[in-house]
Amino acid sequence: MGVAIASKFVPLALIFIYSRFMTVQDYGVINLFMSYIWIFAIVMSLNLHTGIGRYIYSVDAEFDSFLGTTLLAIGTIYLAVVIAILFNTDHFSLLLGLPRQLVFLMLVVVVGQIAESLLTQVAIFNQHSSLLLKVVSIKAAATFLLSIGLLFVLSSEKYLAVVYADAIASFSILIYFLVSLRTTVRWTFKMNHFRYLLNYSLPLIPYMLSLTLLSQFDRVLIDRYFGKESTGLYSLAYNFGMLLLMVVTAVLNTFSPAFFAALNKKDYARVTNDSKNVFALAVVVSALLVLFGQDFAALFAPAKYASGFDLIPTVAIGGLCFVVFQIWVRVIAYVNRTMLISIIAIVATVTNLTLNYWLLPIVGYKIAALTTVVAYLLMSLGCVAMLNYVVRLFRVNVLSEIIYISALVALTLFFQNFELKTLLENTLKLIVLAFIIWNLKDQLIELVQSKKVSQTA
């Protein structure tokens, strides 16, 4: 939990602190830059770094040689892509819509992200969570402090402050990772290890790339059609509205041991019950963002972003749709049907990109929030359909989830289309929020109690 919170510190600072120092255009540039990071991390590693987290739990694991094979493979692929980019920097700069300087810095940040992923997987396996928390916390603190210092120094292009700090921290993580594992890794290349990496990691590329494109590529298209200012306005609203996912992801992580233990025991009633309880928490957080997200943004974010605040309720509803997928996709992963996950993600991503290419030039940049809702809802419904008609481990019913999502859509449409006096509007919103919490109180109480029981056990 601590690692999850520390890793989100810089993204939160980007919303509440860095945005105050930057122009809307600069904020658009930094968000566009970050949109490319994990896309390139997947491409520049062929996703091989994810294979570590699966292999080390094998009974007959040869971890030292497997790690050496992984690092050599990733290093070779990474260097090949770096050479290709360096020989075509102007082309990539134009293609990505980023200054040349950011293209170079992106290469450093990407390798740091890959190293941090590997470090995290190894630390979790070795049960060195406290060490991992220290490393991630130090990185977050160093990035933040260095960014703040550079923000005061730079007179223009203030996005460079965050990127320079992130690049320095990322390179430091890379050095720390290589030094900390110097006695663990055996620098050898074994073809059987490489085949294992390919068999595990390659099928997940469409899924991971699709998820990244789905969550990030709308900003790339907005930049193409409308420029950096619209990208900045959309990014702040999107980042604010997706605060829900930070909360729910952390809660889902804490329930993972109980979730898989229940699946192993075929206690599907417990799986369903815990999942419904987690969704209840997500509904409450979503309702807060739908009803009061614009007010919170006006209170904590600079006024220069205000024209994008009306997107926050729509983004929050999209996040709630995605929570349904987050909850139930774990069952597909449990039965090792990862190709089904990739199919779902590909269909949703193609739908999202098609809608954005069609509607953005006609309607404007704000339609991207609605197309994201459609894509996330499609992913969730596709996931449930796969579980019920392909996996068929047990029956999943999400009718109540659809009802809550529909209710929040209705509330958003009502409050955005009917002008009410401020006092009356806020009173109605408080009544609605109280009603939702009261209606879900039993599930929320059970969520806390079930977590306490699992911790005691």
N, C-alpha and C positions, 0 to 999 in steps of 0.2 A: 504494500500500500504506500509506504514511504517513497519507494522508487517511482511508483506511478505518479505520485504528487510532484516529486522533484523534477521528473522528466517533463511535466507540463508547466513548470514555472516560467520558462522563457516564452512559450506561446501565450500564457496569460499576461506576461509583461508586455508582449506585443500589442495586446488589446488595450490594457488599462494604462500603460506607462509610455511605451515607445511612441504610440500614436499621437501623444501630446507634443512630442518633439518634432514630428515629421509633418511635411505637407501631405495632403491627400495623395498627390502623385507619388511621393517617396514611399508612402505606405503601400500603394499599389505595386511599386517595384519590388519591395521586400517580400510581399505575399506571392507575387509572380515567381520570384526566385525560389521561395520555399516550396511552391507547387511542383517545381522540377526536381527537387532533391531526391525524393523517393522513387520517382520515375527513373531517374538516372542510376539510383542505387540498385534497382532491380536489373536494369539493362547492363550496368557495368560489373555485375557479379553473377549474372544469369540466375540470381536468386539462390546461389549455392550456399550462402551463409546460413540459410534456414535448415539445412540438412544436419548441422551440428546438433541442434536441439533434439533431434529425433534419434540420431545414431548413438549418442552417449548413454542412452538408456537401454541399449542392447546388452544382452547377457555376456556375449563374447566380444565386446567392443575393444578394439585396439586404438584407444583414443589418441595416443601420441602420433602415430603414423597417419591416422585419419585427419587430425588437425593439420599436420604438415601438408597432406595432399590437398586439403581444402584451401589453405592459404596460398599454396603454389598455383592452384587452379584459378582462384579469384584474382591473385596478383597478375597472372598472365592475361586474363580477360580484361582486367582494369587497365593495364598498361597499353594494351592494343587499342582500347577505346580512347584513352588519353592521347595517344599518338595521332589517331584519326582526327580528334578534335583540334589538337594543336596545329595540324597542317591545314585545317579548314576553319580557323577561329572566326574569321569574318562571316563566313557562311552560317555557322552555328549561332553567332551573335544576332544576325538578322533573323534567322529561323526562330530563335527563342524569344526575340524581342527584348534581349538583355544587353547591357553594355559589355564590351569585351572583358573588362576587369572582373565582372561578376561570373563570366563563363570560367575563367581561371580559378576563382575562389570556390566555385561550385564543385570543382574536381576535388579540392581539399576537404570540403564539408562532406561530400559523398563517401570518401574513404573513411572518414571519421565515424560516420553513421554505421557503415558496415562493421567497423571494428567494435563499436559499442554494442551492436546486435550480437556479435560473437561473444564478447565479454559477458553480456547479460546471460546468455544461454549457459555458458560454462559456470558462471557464479551460481546460478539457480541449481544446476546439477550438483555442485559441490556444497550446496547449502551455505554459501557465503553471502547471504542476503544483506547482512550489516555492512560488509565491505562494499558491496555493490551500491548500497544506499550512500555511503560516504563518497564514492567515486562520482556517482550521478549528481549528488548534491554539490560537490565541489565544482564540477563542470558547470552546473546551472548558475551557481553563485559567481564564478569567475566570468562566465559569459555576460551575466547581467551587469556586474560592476564595470567590466571593461567597456561594455556597450554604453553605459551611462557616461563614463569618462569621455569616450570618443564623441558622443552626441554633443557634449559641451565644446569639444575642440573643433569639430567640423562645422564649417559655415554653410555648406551646401551639400547636396547628395548625402543626406544624413542616414539613408538606408545602409551606407557603407559601414557605419558604426556597428550595426548589428551583424553584418556579414563578416567583417574583419574579426569581431569577437568570436563569432561562431566558428570561423575557420581556425583560429588559434586554439580554441578549446577542442575542436575536432581532431586537429593534428596531435594535441597533447594526449587525447584518449588513445589514438593509434599507437603512439610511443609507449604509453603505459601498458596497453594490451600486449604488445610484442615483448616488452621487458618482463612483465609479470608471468608470462607463459614460456619464457625462454628455456626453463628446465622441463617443461611439459611436452613441448612440440618436438617431433622428430622430422627433420626436413627431408622427407622422401616422398616420392610420387608412386602410389599404388593404383593400378588400373581398376581393381575391384572396388576400392574406395571411391574412385571417381565415378564408376558406374552407379554405385549406390547414391551418390550425390545427384547425379542426373535423373535417376529413376524417382527420387523423392521430390527434388526441387523443381524440375522442369514442369511437371503437371500443375504446379501451383502458380507458375508465372502468369497465366491468363487471369487467374483469380486475383492475385495481388496487384497486377498491373491494372486490371479493370477497376478494382476498388480505389486505387490511387487516381486513375483518370476520372472516375465518378466524383470523387471528392475535391479534386484539384483542377481539372481541365476546363471547368466553366470559367475560371479566372483567366486562363490562357485565351479562350475565345472572346471574353469580354474585352481583354486588352487589345485583341486584334480588331474588334469592331468599334470599340468606344474609347480606347486609350487608358492611360494609367490612372486618371482620376476616378473613372467609373469602377475600375478594378479595385481601387482603394476603398471606395464607399461600399462596394459589395463585400469585400473581404472582411471589413470590420463587422458588418452585420452578420455575415456567415460565421465568423469566429465566435461572436457573442452567442448566436443562436445554438451553436453546437457545443456550448458548455455542458449541456445535458449529457452528451456522450462521454465526457470525462468522468462524470459522476457514476454513470451506469457501468462503464467499462471497469472502473475500480471495484465496484460492488460485485460484478460478475467474476472478476479475478479472485475475490475472497471466497466465492462460493464454488470455484472450480473443483477443489478436492471433494466436496460433498456431492457435487453434480456427477462426477465420474464414478465415485463410490456407489452412488445410487444406481447408475446405469449398470455397473458391474454386478450389482445384486438384483438387477431387473426390478428395482423398486421404482417403476415408472410413475406411480402416483406422487412420490416425493419429488421426482424431477419436474413434473407438471406443476405441482403446488409451489415449489420454490421459484419456478420460472414466472408464474402468475404474480407472485409477491414482488419479484424484482421489477416486473412491468408496472406494477402499481406505483412503486417509487418513481419510475420513469414518467408516469402520467402526471404525478404531482409536480415534478421538476418542469416538465413540459408546460403544464398549466401556468406555472409561475412565469415562464418566459413568454407564453402566448398573451397572458393578461397584463403582465407588468414589465415585460422585457424592454419595451421602448422607453419606459420610465427609468428603468435601471441604467439603460444605455445613456440616456440624457444626463443622468446623475454622475456616471463614472467615465464616460467617453467625451472627447472634445466635441463642441457644437458644430465644428466644420464637417463632421460626418453625419449630421442629423438627417440629411435627405435620404439616407439609406436605412434608418432605424425601423421603418415600417416593414422591412424584410424579415425582422427577427422572429415574429410569430410563425411565418411560413417555414423558415429554416428550422425552428424548433419542432414543428410538426414532421418535417422530413427526418429529423433526428429520431423522433419517436417511432416512425415507420422502420427506421434502420435498427432500432432496439429489438424489434420482433425478430429480425434476421439474426442479429447478434446472439440472441437467446437460443434460437432453435438450430442454427447452423452447427452448433457444437455437437449435436446428435449425428449429423452427417459426417463430421470429422471423426467422431467416435467409432463409426463403422468403417472408417477408411475409404469413403466414397468421395475423395477430394475432387475427382473429375466432375461430379455433379455440382459441386460448389463453383467450379470454374465456369460451367455452362450457365448457371444462374447469373453470375457476375457479368459474363460477356453479354448476355441478352439485355440486362439492365443498362450496361454501359453503352451499348450500341443504340438503345432506345434514347438514352439521355443525350448522346452526341447528336443523333439525328434531329431530335426536338430542338436542341440548342442551335444547330446550324440553320434550321428552318425558321424558328421563332425570334431569335435574338435580333436579326436585322429589321424585323417587322414590328415587334412589340417593345424592344428595349432591353437593357441589361438585367432588369429586375425579374424578368421571366425565368432566368436561370434558377432562381430559388424554387419556383414551382415545378420545373422539369426535374429538379433533384428529388422533390417529394414523389413525383410519379415513378422515378427510377428506384428509389428506396422501397416504395410500396410494392413495386413489381418484384424486387428481390425477396421481400418478406413472403409475399404470396407464393412465389416460385419455390422458396425453401420449404414452406408448409406443404405444398403440393408434392414435392419430391419425397418428403417424409411420409406422407399418407399413401402415395401411390407407387413409389419406387422402393424406398428403404423399408417401410412398413414394420418398423420395430414396435411402435405403438401409435395410437391415433392422437393427432394434435388438432385441437379446436381453438381457433383464434377469433371467434365471433365477438367476444367481449372486447378484445383488443381493437377490432375494427370499429366497434361502437364508440369507444373512447376517442379514437383518432377522428372519426366523423364528427363527434361532438366538439372537439377542439377546432376543427375546420369551420364548423358553424359559428362558434364563438368568434373566431378570427374575422369571418365575413361580417358578422353583426357589428362588432366594435369598430371595424374599419370603414363601414359603409353608412353607419348612422351616427350623426353628430349629437352627442349628449353633453349636458353641462358636466364640468369636471367632477364636482362632488357626487352627482348621481352616477356617473360612469364608474368612478372608483368604488362607490358603495356596491354597485352591481357586481363589479369584478371581485370584490372581497367576499360577497355572498356566494358567488359561483365557486371561488376557490375553497371556501369553507365547506360547501356542499360536496365537492370532489374529495377533499381530505376525509370528511365524515363518512362518505360512502366507501372509501378504501381503508378506513382505519384498522379494520380487523386484519387485512392483508399486510399492512405496514407493521403492525404490532407483531404479527407472526413472523415477518421477515427478520426483525430484530431478535426475537426469541429463538428462531431456528438457527441463527448465526451463533448465538450464545451456546446453544446445545452442541453444535458442531465443534466449537472451540473447546468446550469441556471434554468432549469425546476425544 
